[in-house]
């Protein structure tokens, strides 16, 4: 796997996990309607899948209510230019749409959100 593809797969995994976590969904709550196993979703989130199927990415985009085009881009697939006209922003992009953050700053925001969610008092 080339270094650029590994970086993209890591970005895909981060995007999937961040979106799932921000929406408060469990692995099973995403995997089942996307018709994949929770183990496969964990592998996707951990950047252990080299070439995820576009069909799987489409189902994940639907379940997570996020941009299919963005997931395809992060998985290193080329999308036709015409299909990117009315691209729906990812959940994180929509939340941060008025902020100009670098990739590193966005990862820090995601890490902070994970931290906050992990330190919630039990109900």
N, C-alpha and C positions, 0 to 999 in steps of 0.2 A: 504494500500500500504506500503510495507516495505521501510525502510530508504534507502537501496541500490537501490531499484527500483525507488524511488523518485529522487535520485541523478542521475540515468541513464536517466530518463525522462527529467530532467532539462538539462542534457548534450545533449540529442537529440534536445530539443527545441532550445538551444543555437546554436547547429550546423546548424539546419535548418535556423534559422533567420540570422546567420552570413553569411552563404553561399548565401542566397537569397539577403541580403543587399550588400554583396561584389560584387555580379553580377549585382547590380542595378535593381533588379526585384521587381515589386510590388507584393502584396499578390495575386491579381487577375491574374497576369502574370504567377504565379506558380500554383495557385489552379486550374485554368481552364484546362490547358493541363494535370494536374495530376488527373483530374476528381473528385475533392473535392471542397467543398465550402470554401470561404475565411474565414468564421467563424471557420470552422474545422481546417484550417491551422493556424489560430491565436491560437486556443486551443493547437495544437501540439507545436507551438513555445513557448507557455506559460506553457508548461509541465502540461496541464490539461487533457491530454488523457492518460489513464493508459495502455491500450494495443492497440497501433495502428496496423492496419492490415499490414502484410508483403506485400500485393499487393499495398497498398497505399504507403508504404515506397519505393517499387520498382519504382512506377511511379514518386515519388518525386525525387529519385536518378537520374532518366532519365532526368527529367525536369531541375534539378539543376546541372546536369553533375557532380555528386559526387558518392562516393562509397556506393553502396547498402549494402555491408557487414558491413561497418562502421555504417550506420543508423540502421541496424538490431542489431548490438552489443550494440549501445546506447539505443535501445529499449528493451534490456535485452533478446534478442532471441539468442539461441545457433546456430552457423553456423557450418556445417561440415568442418573439417580441410582442406580437399582437395580443397574447394572452395576459400580458402584464398591465394592461390599461387600467382596469378597475380592481386591482389587487387589494384584497381585504388585509389590513394590517394585522400582525400577530397581536395577541393579548398584551404582551409587554410593550410592543411598539405603540399601541393605542394608549396605554397608560402613560407612556413617556413622550408622547407626540410633540409636546411643546418644549422638550429639553433636547439639547444637542450633546449627547453623551458619547464618548468613545466606546469601542467594544470592551475595553478594560473596565471602564466605569459602569457599563451595563452589567458586566459579570459581577462587579462588586455590589451593585444594587440587588441582583438576583441572590448572591450569597447572603446579603443582609436579610432579604425576605425569608430565605431558608432558615437563617438564624432566629428570626422573630417567630416563625411558625414552629420551630423546634423548641422554643422556650415558652410556649403558651402554657398558662396554668391549666391543669386538667379540670374538666367540668364535672 
